[in-house]
Amino acid sequence: MKRILLTTVLASACAAAYAAPVSYDIDPMHTYPSFEADHMGISFWRGKFNKTSGVLVLDKEASTGSVDVKIDIASVDFGLDAMNEHAVSPEFFDSAKYPQATYKGKLADFVDGAPTRVVGELTLHGITRPVELKINRFKCIPHPMFKRDLCGADASAVFKRDEFGLTAGKDYGFSMDVNLRIQMEAVVPEKAPKP
């Protein structure tokens, strides 16, 4: 009887350990939020942010999780220096006053172990609004080099930039719609060496 009880306790402990949420560090070398915005109704400006950090938390067994992402606004990159300088100026992002954008959300609607949505809030230009991400792809694998768990995702959303106080071009008839696309990879951090 004691042996059965011990086996049950150990099995429960193992199951609980397996079900525990796992934290992943977002890999800044493989995570680039990009966006597309109207230019006078005749073309689109496309850009990305080159510096991103944050944490993904995932509980595969419970089908829950969260994301907490920080974006360096001054790292905006349109592929054109003059446009980059304008984008960080007070007339647009005003990166001196608002140096960081954040996105915090909960993973939702898991299908076959993978989330299909993120329900969260974007803080941009000092304003926080709900923005829901559609997850187009989500997958976790053992990292081929680090030998630690690696998760990646492709997500998208559409939001109105004037709701965040970014109204440049509105008086000229620019559409305020922004198409957001996020490529993200995150890896379980390396364990600190024991003293």
N, C-alpha and C positions, 0 to 999 in steps of 0.2 A: 504493500500500500504506500509506504514511504517513497519507494522508487517511482511509482506512478505519479505521486504528488510532485516529486522533484522534477520529473520529466515534463509535467504540465506547466510548472512554474518556469522552467527554462525555455520551453516552447513559447510561452506567453511573452517572456522577456525578449526573445529573439524577434517575435512578431512586432512587438512594440518598437524595438530598435529599428526594424526595417521600415516601419510606418512613420518614423519621425521625420519632420521636415528637414530638408537639406538646403543649405545656403550655397549659392554659386556666385562668384565674382564675375561681373560683366567684363568681358575682354575688350579693352579699348581699341585693340588692333583689328577687331572684327565686328565692331558695332558702330554704325554710322546712320543716324537718323537723316533722312533726306526729304526734300519737299519740292513741290511744284506750285508756282503761283502765276496768275494771269498777268500779261503785259499788254494793256490796251486792247484786249480782245483779239490780238493778231498773232501772239506767240506766248510761250511760257518761259519764265525764268525757272531754272532748276538749280538747287544748291544742296549742300549737306553740312553737317557739323562734324568737325574732325576730332573733337575731344569729348568723350562720354565716359561716365563711370556709374557704378551702382551695384545693386544686389538683386538676384532672383532667388526666391525661396520656393521650393517645390516639395510637396508631399505626394509622391506618386500613388501610394496606397489609398490615401484619403481623397485624392483628386481635388486638392486645394493648393493654393500658392499665391504669391504676390510678387510685384516688381517695384523697385524704388530706383529711379534713374535720374542722374544729374547731367545736364548738358551745358558745356561752356559756350556761351553765346558768342564770345569773341573769336571762336574757332570756325565761324561760318565761312563757307567756301563756295563761291559761285563759279570759280574758274576764271575770274576777272578781278584784278586788284581794285579797280575803281569801284566796282559794285560791292566788293567786300567792305571797303572803307565806308561807303554810303550805308550799308546794312547795319554797321555797328554804331553809326552816328545817332545823335538825339532825334533825328527825323524818322528813324526807323526802330531798330531793336534797343538803341541806347544802352549798349553793353556796360558803359561806365556806371550807370545807375542800376541796371538790372543785369548783372554779370552771369546769372545762371537761370536756366529753365529746369523745371523738375516734372517728372511724371510718376505718380504713385497709383497703383491699382491692384485689383484682385483678379487672379486667373479664374476663368469661369467656363461652364459648359464643356466639360471634358468629354471627349469621344475617343474610345480605344486608348485611354490613358494619356491623351494629349489635350490641353486646353484649346478652345476655339475662339475665345474672346478674352479681353481684359477690360474690366469695368473700373475706370479710374478718373483721376483729375490731373489736368495739365496746368502748371503754373508758368506763365509766360508774360514778360513785360509787367510783372508785378500783379497780375490778375490770375485768379484760379477759376477754371471752368471744368465741368465734366467733359471728358473726351473718351469715347469707347473705341478700343482697337479691335479690329478683326484679325485673328491669327490665321494666316493663309497656310503656314507650315510650322510645325513644332516637332522636334525630334531630339532624343538624347542618345548618346553613344559613349563608349569608353574613348577618351582622347588617345589617338594613336601614338603620341609622343610622351605626354605627361602621365598616361596610365591612370587618369582620374576621370570622373564622370563629366561629360561635356554636353550642354544643351544648346540648341540653336533655334531661332525662330525668324519668320518673316511676317511682319504685321503691317496693317495699313489703317488709315482713317481719313476722314474729311472734316475740316472745321472752318469756321469763319474767323479770319484774322482780326476783323474789326471788333469782335467780341473781346479781344485781348488788347484793345487800344492801338492796334497797328492799322492805321487808316490811310497810309500813303497811297496816293493814286485813286482813292475812292471818289474824289470830286471829278476825276477825269473818266469815270465809268469803269475803272478796273473792277473785276470780280473779286470779292473778298474771300472766295473759296480757296482753301489750301489743301492740296493732296499730300498727305504725310505717308512716308514709307520708312519702315525701320527694319534693318537687318541687324540681328543681335546674336552674339554667342556668349556663353557664360560657362565657367569651369569651376568645379569644386576647388577651393584654395588648398595649397600644399600645407600639410600639417607642420606646425612649428616643431623643430627638433627638441627632443627631451633633454633637460639639463643633466 
